[in-house]
Amino acid sequence: MTDEQERVQPSGVWATAVGVARVRALETEREDALFHDPLARAFAAAGGLWPSSPQLPDDEAARRRRLAVSFSVVIRTKFLDDLLQQACAAGVRQIVLLGAGMDSRAFRMDWPEGTRLFEVDTAAPLDFKASVLRREEAVARCERITVPVDLREDWPAALAAAGHDPSVPTAWIAEGLLIYLPEDAVELLLARIGAQSAPGSRMGLTLGSRGVIERFTTDAAPGSAASLWVSEMPDDPVHWLAGHGWDASCHTIRERAAAYGRPITTPPQREEGPGGLISALRR
Ligand SMILES: C[S@@+](CC[C@H](N)C(=O)[O-])C[C@H]1O[C@@H](n2cnc3c(N)ncnc32)[C@H](O)[C@@H]1O
């Protein structure tokens, strides 16, 4: 059987990872791209989302919501790329991508000598990803270790068995993940990350901003990413993360977009509270 025949097709929550790859492929084609993700197109194509995605509801509101989600994926990707570069500049050599999906940072970013990057996700997306990477003959630019485990299970044990060393700092990324986890699972995840984080560790999180579930999910198409969203950020994320042992700073998509030269020109629909992009340092 060829890789194509063998490849599991995206379904459930991990199908969202292929949708994210499509957004990154589109960004990569722009002249003023905020990042280049040459593998994103291959992931999207393997998942049936390239060159075009299946017919989606086409009313104006649905179209605007899709554009907003895509835009936020672009801005958050750049935000977390920068965070990882800063972590490496500060000497961190251990990276963990939680809910890694089709994240191709191991292949597309420059990593210092000795960097080890762990990709944690369930087996199905990691298998799908491996088959695409094989076909593309992709070569990682650091030591890349995949850890197939469900984050609702004892993933710290699986990560340790794969070689993660909690005695040295880690840069953790949970990008586009927490919004899919119920609140108690988010709390447990944060507690477990904290327990594996030496002082000097970094963390980059994306959180659903306040009110996003109400605005995006009420008439979301069944099976769409938004239909699976269940959790939003707390009212005061900096205080919340301080309770987990992190000094955090919080940014909005709007503010980062302006900083990256992609300002949002429409006025905010409501008063904007704290944003969903978090960068944090372990005390
Ligand atoms: C929207 S995608 C984001 C993927 C990646 N972080 C990115 O930004 O490209 C969400 C990812 O979280 C993973 N995920 C969700 N729930 C999970 C769980 N319980 N255990 C492991 N991975 C999970 C999905 O499989 C999927 O790959």
The ligand as an SDF file (V2000), in Angstrom:
LIG
                    3D

 27 29  0  0  0  0  0  0  0  0999 V2000
   -6.3350   23.4110   16.1380 C   0  0  0  0  0  0  0  0  0  0  0  0
   -5.1920   22.1030   16.1840 S   0  0  0  0  0  0  0  0  0  0  0  0
   -3.6960   23.0250   16.4620 C   0  0  0  0  0  0  0  0  0  0  0  0
   -2.4700   22.2520   16.0610 C   0  0  0  0  0  0  0  0  0  0  0  0
   -1.1490   22.9940   16.2620 C   0  0  0  0  0  0  0  0  0  0  0  0
   -0.9120   23.3520   17.6330 N   0  0  0  0  0  0  0  0  0  0  0  0
   -1.0750   24.2150   15.3760 C   0  0  0  0  0  0  0  0  0  0  0  0
   -1.3540   25.3260   15.8440 O   0  0  0  0  0  0  0  0  0  0  0  0
   -0.7340   24.0260   14.2010 O   0  0  0  0  0  0  0  0  0  0  0  0
   -5.4790   21.3250   17.7500 C   0  0  0  0  0  0  0  0  0  0  0  0
   -4.6040   20.1070   17.9930 C   0  0  0  0  0  0  0  0  0  0  0  0
   -4.7650   19.6870   19.3540 O   0  0  0  0  0  0  0  0  0  0  0  0
   -4.7850   18.2810   19.3790 C   0  0  0  0  0  0  0  0  0  0  0  0
   -5.5330   17.8250   20.5410 N   0  0  0  0  0  0  0  0  0  0  0  0
   -6.7740   18.2020   20.9250 C   0  0  0  0  0  0  0  0  0  0  0  0
   -7.1500   17.4950   22.0120 N   0  0  0  0  0  0  0  0  0  0  0  0
   -6.1070   16.6600   22.3170 C   0  0  0  0  0  0  0  0  0  0  0  0
   -5.8800   15.6800   23.3160 C   0  0  0  0  0  0  0  0  0  0  0  0
   -6.7940   15.4140   24.2300 N   0  0  0  0  0  0  0  0  0  0  0  0
   -4.7050   15.0220   23.3090 N   0  0  0  0  0  0  0  0  0  0  0  0
   -3.7480   15.3040   22.3840 C   0  0  0  0  0  0  0  0  0  0  0  0
   -3.9070   16.2260   21.4060 N   0  0  0  0  0  0  0  0  0  0  0  0
   -5.0770   16.8780   21.3740 C   0  0  0  0  0  0  0  0  0  0  0  0
   -5.4960   17.8910   18.0880 C   0  0  0  0  0  0  0  0  0  0  0  0
   -5.2230   16.5500   17.7340 O   0  0  0  0  0  0  0  0  0  0  0  0
   -4.9310   18.9170   17.1100 C   0  0  0  0  0  0  0  0  0  0  0  0
   -3.7790   18.4410   16.4740 O   0  0  0  0  0  0  0  0  0  0  0  0
  1  2  1  0
  2  3  1  0
  2 10  1  0
  3  4  1  0
  4  5  1  0
  5  6  1  0
  5  7  1  0
  7  8  2  0
  7  9  1  0
 10 11  1  0
 11 12  1  0
 11 26  1  0
 12 13  1  0
 13 14  1  0
 13 24  1  0
 14 15  1  0
 14 23  1  0
 15 16  2  0
 16 17  1  0
 17 18  1  0
 17 23  2  0
 18 19  1  0
 18 20  2  0
 20 21  1  0
 21 22  2  0
 22 23  1  0
 24 25  1  0
 24 26  1  0
 26 27  1  0
M  CHG  2   2   1   9  -1
M  END
$$$$
